[in-house]
Amino acid sequence: MRLKDKSALITGAAQGLGAAIARRFAEEGARVLICDVNAEAGEATVATIEAAGGAAAFQRLDVTDEASWIAAIKAAVERFGRLDVLVNNAGINIREPIEEMKAENFDTMLGVNVKGPFLGIKHAIPVLREGGGGSIINMSSICGLVGHKYTTEAYTITKGALSLMTKTVGVRYAKDNIRCNSIHPSTVDTPLVQVLFQDPQKKAERLGEVPLGRLATDRDVANAALYLASDEAAFLNGVALPVDGGLTAY
Ligand SMILES: NC(=O)c1ccc[n+]([C@@H]2O[C@H](COP(=O)([O-])OP(=O)(O)OC[C@H]3O[C@@H](n4cnc5c(N)ncnc54)[C@H](O)[C@@H]3O)[C@@H](O)[C@H]2O)c1
């Protein structure tokens, strides 16, 4: 059990990558607070984890709202007695290129993808410090490392900001035994991508840029998060870890 006795708060954990990380953490013994704006899907993820013998609870959290963060951190401590791991996973992508993007949509993306993790880190640090340290994991993207023609400027701005927020937090709070690292997945295999891949040319184009020749799976990403959360990664701090089959290694 690689996360035995640890407690983790994961944002955007009702579905997708956040839910996969929550399931993986619970398999390895962590108690997991599933945080999301979507209560119905969040409770369903809790039920899946409990059915598999894991420990989880749901807490409604809007990552853009500071009061909501204060309540979520408090809930984690009250429920599990401590907090060891924060995963800032919630993120959105409004797919408008820069010339077409409405200013309010840009603000919305900054709110969820940048202000969200900022507030989470702000309120988690005192609790992590009090517990003797911890691991903060920020879900960036390959788009937080390199420019990419299939994405939008707003998305790269938010994911790039998260990459550097990670490094500053890692440097400043290492003295408190708090590590901060980011994960950078390439496109993950989801039903949405499979629709896109019905066009053979699009499929060949997208897979052609990945040296390993396939999409990421949610398990690939969850395993990277598991490693960073665990004590096996005790000397990894300020790292930007691609989970991309070598896409950004060119
Ligand atoms: N799927 C990919 O291909 C991919 C690749 C690289 C990085 N990422 C990043 O991984 C993360 C998760 O992606 P996903 O594909 O699983 O997304 P998803 O859309 O399937 O899930 C995102 C979750 O975040 C929640 N959420 C949205 N706004 C929120 C808010 N204000 N407060 C709390 N929760 C909120 C949603 O309700 C949802 O449950 C994102 O940060 C995304 O940018 C995804």
The ligand as a Gaussian input file, in Angstrom:
#p B3LYP/6-31G(d) Opt

LIG

0 1
 N       -8.170000      14.875000     -20.997000
 C       -7.008000      15.244000     -21.548000
 O       -6.679000      14.860000     -22.685000
 C       -6.052000      16.115000     -20.757000
 C       -4.734000      16.259000     -21.218000
 C       -3.849000      17.072000     -20.483000
 C       -4.290000      17.701000     -19.331000
 N       -5.593000      17.553000     -18.919000
 C       -5.998000      18.252000     -17.689000
 O       -6.430000      17.289000     -16.756000
 C       -7.451000      17.831000     -15.910000
 C       -8.682000      16.939000     -15.939000
 O       -9.098000      16.783000     -17.291000
 P      -10.314000      15.816000     -17.695000
 O      -10.141000      15.517000     -19.145000
 O      -10.429000      14.688000     -16.737000
 O      -11.546000      16.831000     -17.541000
 P      -13.100000      16.561000     -17.338000
 O      -13.798000      17.691000     -18.036000
 O      -13.474000      15.147000     -17.723000
 O      -13.282000      16.709000     -15.760000
 C      -13.049000      17.931000     -15.112000
 C      -13.758000      17.946000     -13.780000
 O      -13.526000      19.226000     -13.189000
 C      -14.749000      19.684000     -12.631000
 N      -14.743000      21.138000     -12.529000
 C      -14.872000      22.048000     -13.525000
 N      -14.894000      23.291000     -13.022000
 C      -14.746000      23.175000     -11.674000
 C      -14.698000      24.102000     -10.609000
 N      -14.829000      25.421000     -10.807000
 N      -14.534000      23.632000      -9.348000
 C      -14.426000      22.293000      -9.131000
 N      -14.498000      21.370000     -10.093000
 C      -14.656000      21.803000     -11.357000
 C      -15.821000      19.148000     -13.567000
 O      -17.104000      19.118000     -12.935000
 C      -15.287000      17.761000     -13.903000
 O      -15.724000      16.791000     -12.974000
 C       -7.689000      19.257000     -16.431000
 O       -6.933000      20.174000     -15.663000
 C       -7.171000      19.195000     -17.859000
 O       -6.776000      20.456000     -18.329000
 C       -6.464000      16.766000     -19.600000

